[in-house]
Amino acid sequence: MRKLTGYAGLVVGVVGVVMSLYHVFARVTPAAPDSLALRVITLAFSLTLAFLLFPRKAGASPQRIPWIDLALAALSLGCVGYLFANYQYVTTRMPTAEPLSAADMLVGGVGTLLVLEATRRTIGLALPVVALSFIAYGLLGPWLPGGLGHRGLSLEILLDQTYFTTEGIFGIPIGVAGTYVILFIIFGAFLEKSGAGQFFMHFANAIAGGSRGGPGKVAVVSSSLFGTISGSAVANVMVDGWLTIPMMKRTGFKPEAAAAIEAVASTGGQIMPPIMGAAAFVMAEFLGASYAQVMIAAAIPALFYYGALFAAIHFNAIRSGLRGIPRNELPILGHVMRRQGHLFIPLLIIFVLLVQGYTATYAAIISTASVLVLSWVRPESRVTPRRAIEALQDGAFQPVPVAMATAAAGIVLGVILQTGL
C-alpha cells in the first residue's frame, strides 16, 4: 500500500475519514440509506481508495499516484455514479427481462473489469481468476460437457445480473462489508490507537514471557488478544511480529520457526471472537443467524487452535532446551493491569452487548464510543483528535481489500444463481 505524503496524502486521508464517518452516520441516522444505496456507496469509496492506495505491481510503493491510477479512480466514480444518476430506473426495472441500453452495457462491463482489477491489486490474482473462470462458465455453457453444460448466458444477461441487480457485485457480501465490517474495523482502529496493542504485548509478557519458550508463548497470547479486535492476520503480524520474532530468535528459536509461530498465531485472529474475519459476518447474514451465535460457536475452535499452538511451543521448548525471558526484563502483571487494564473494558462491552442480543452495528458503535471515553483514564492512552483522525483513516483503508473481495465474490454468486449451478 502506498505511503502518500503531501497533497496526495491529505486528499486520500480526507477521503478515508469521510468514508468512515459516512458509514457510522448511515447506521445511526433515522434517514439511513436503503441497502442498495449503501452497497453502491461502499463500492464507490473502496474502488477509489483501491486505485489511489494500491500500486499496479505488488511490492511497489511509490510516493506519488500515477496518472493512470487517477484515471481509473475517476472512471470508477463515473461507473458507480451512473447508478445514482439512474437510480429510479435501476431499482424499478425488471432485471434480465428488460433489455439493457448500450450505455448500460458499457458501464456494466467497465465497472466489472474495474472491480476485478481493484481486487487483484488489493488481495492478489487468485480471486479475480476464480471470478473470470465463472464468467467464462456462464458464457460457454452450451459447449461444456456432461452435467456442467447449461443453456448459457448472453453477455447482456451476465452484465445485467452482475452489475444491475443485488445478486451480483452489489449482493449480500459487499452489503455485509458496508454494514458491519467497516464499523468493527473502526472500533479496532480506535482501540489500537489507545495503546491496546502495547497493552496486549505487556500483558502477554507478564504472564508467559518467563516460562520455557516464553517469547513463542508471548506471540500466541498477544496475537490471540490482538486478534479479538483486528480479524486480520496481516494486521496482527504488523503489530506483534516486529517485537516477538526478534525476541524468539534471541532466546534460541530458529528464524524460520519464529516467523512460523508468529504467522500461525496471527492467523488465528480471524476466528477469535468478538471481532473475526469478514467471513464470519457473511456467514451470519447467509445463515440468517445473529452474529452473537456465530461468535460463540467460533470461540470453541479458537480456544482449541490457540491451546494446541501453545502446547506445541511448550513441548518443543522442553525438547530443545529453550529458555524464557529473564524475569528482570519482564513487566509486572499487577503494574500492567493498573496502568492499562482499562483497555480491556471496551472488549467486554462489545462482547456483552452481542451476547445480550443487541445488533452488531449497535455494539460496534457503542464500544467505539466507550474507547473514546475510557482512553482518557490515562494520559498515555488518550485518543487525541490527531489519533482519532488516524483511526478513522485506518478504519477506511483496512476494509478496502475486504470490500473488493466481497464484490468479486458477488460476481461468482451471480453466475451460480443464473446458471443453476
Secondary structure, DSSP 8 states (H G I E B T S, - for coil): -----HHHHHHHHHHHHHHHHHHHHHHHSTT---HHHHHHHHHHHHHHHHHHHS-SSTT---SS--HHHHHHHHHHHHHHHHHHHTHHHHHHS-TTTS---HHHHHHHHHHHHHHHHHHHHHH-SHHHHHHHHHHHHHHSGGGS-GGG--S---HHHHHHHHHSSTTTTTSHHHHHIIIIIHHHHHHHHHHHHTTHHHHHHHHHHHHHTTSTTHHHHHHHHHHHHHHHHH--HHHHHHHHHHHHHHHHHHTT--HHHHHHHHHHHHHGGGGSSSS--HHHHHHHHHHT--HHHHHHHHHHHHHHHHHHHHHHHHHHHHHHT-----GGGS--HHHHHHHHGGGGHHHHHHHHHHHTT--HHHHHHHHHHHHHHHGGGSGGG---HHHHHHHHHHHHHTHHHHHHHHHHHHHHHHHHHHHT-
